[in-house]
């Protein structure tokens, strides 16, 4: 028997002995055992040395236990309680007792059954509030995460290409030659095209110490909010990645579970907070790569199972050409533009750019910050012109990446609408106008009742905008669509 095999057998015996002492249930993965007690779980790393992880020595297992606690406390501080010492004897082990250390374990607080996002999704209980909270959590996390130096070697162009191709080969048993060759060609072509963008994003500090494994079974609803746990601790290269690749895992998993509404709600909520629309060209590659990784994992768990096939189908869907088209809203403050645009986001799988959010971003304000408290005037003509120019620039990026785009702005002046139409014509994509209107009394009532929104338009702004509103021309009327009917025309 090899020394490694003997070490694993000895560790297994120790784990079973400890489980007996603790009256615990054992869950086994390919690199760890987890002992489940009443309200606590103990995760013990196997003494393995594999291609992607080396837990062979006791010192290495201690180090990675400590890393797991350190890293996971960033997004799930209440779950990770520390590192426990397993002491005593192999036949009669104890936790944090006397004598030499036999092994180490990550001590975690257990959470209630049914609270994982994967479980909630299967049960039909994953809601928009869960998704919005996750987006806010991750946006703040990514903003504060350490940046990788360009010379660090993390997330290099060749590395990104190689790991994606390796994931494709890992999922090879699921596909025929035609599918394999198509995906291989797409990954190679996309890697070549994306190389300058990846390099620029690395230089701009977008490669950070992320989570690295944000599928829905690693996100949970706790009493004190949403948390993400079980991040990648064993390989820094899988954790020091582009922030867009980190959220690509969430996007992919929601998409794989046929929840396009939640998928694009999450993506847009994250983009509203981060403003990272400039990276959208790279999102598809990240989603396809993550889908292939999950296809490989599920294939190992259940050969030929439905889950593996679902992830492969997701990879193929995201590698297909997009269906770009441009929507603009038209209406006064309080007329329901954001409600209408949110419907388009969720129905069409669209990228939304909100003038109220981007206007503040251009002036260094967060989406919910009060501009008056900062002494900034956001609704002057020059601020509006600057905002629309930014909206068009970001819309061009998203449209060229193949996404439907909805510009949530007033578009009261014909010149602004003409600019949007010209952009659609230049990029040869369909163009739609979503007309939003309500009686003046209703507009005033809505503005008075508005709380916790990016818009700061009040009655005075409403009156000023009513004076400059230019109605849709006869030609423009032909482009009018509503979120419920636009697909028909």
C-alpha angles and dihedrals in degrees: 000000000000118000090242092054090049091051092052093048091049091048091048091053090050092050092050091048091051091047088055091051093048096038086234134160116233125225114187129202129175092269106025151024122227120203112205116204129169100292102348136068127202118205115202120189119227117239092245133142109203134161092268103030139034115200094148099122129056089233090055091050091051091050094050092045089055091046091050091054094044095048098041094049086071093071103013108031095157094055101052111071100171142268120311125206118227107214139160118064132321090253096043109027126176138190117254092342133139126296134038122335112258097180144339132238136191107239113217136177112240121233130214121277114260096029098103112104088234090056094044090050093051090048092048092244102113104114140192090256090059091050095046092049092049091051092051091046094051095042091055091044093052092046091056098038118114114262122234117236113243089241093053094096093229120133095003120172095253092045092053091049094047097049091049092051090046089053089051091053090046090057092043096111089065097059142056124235094267094055092043094050093046093052092043091053091047094049093048093048094046093048090054093048094044097048095095092046093048090050093048092048091050090052089048092057099255093129104086142156098280137168098262101197108056101157119142095261088063095055122078141180109232130182090260097044143285119328136183118213143171096052123176109281102154100066121034091199090065091050102040096071141130111288089232089059089052094056090040086076091060092045091049097048094048089047092049089055091054094250100132089154093060092036094060094035088059094044094051094044089053091047091049089057098041105030090218096146090127090073096054092104088069098047098087092056091052092049094048092048093049092047091053091049091053091044089056093047093049092046090056090050097045117010110225092359126156094249093059091048091049092056092047089052088051091053090052093046093053091045090057119095114275127240104236120192134152126235124183126188121225123199149090124277110289095023094117102261095141092047091050094045091050089057090053091049092055098037098043104030089242137167111237125206113194117203090209091057099039093045089059093044091056089057095046096258130132116242093258098036119118110245092196091060088053093047093242122141108212103175102059119117095255092050090050093049091049091049094052092048089054092047091053093047093052092042089056090054093050095043092050087052088058101255129133107245130205119194107207101203137116097256089189096153121072091223090061091050090047090055091053092048091048090053091052091048092048091052092039096234129137116268128214137178118211106204115208123186142157136170115283093246090054091049091053092046092051093049092050091050096045115119134167095012131130091234117090096181110138135179092284092053090046092054092047092050093047088061094056099038113124114199121235113273124233089260092050092051088071090065096053115123134162124219090251097049110025094096091063093063 
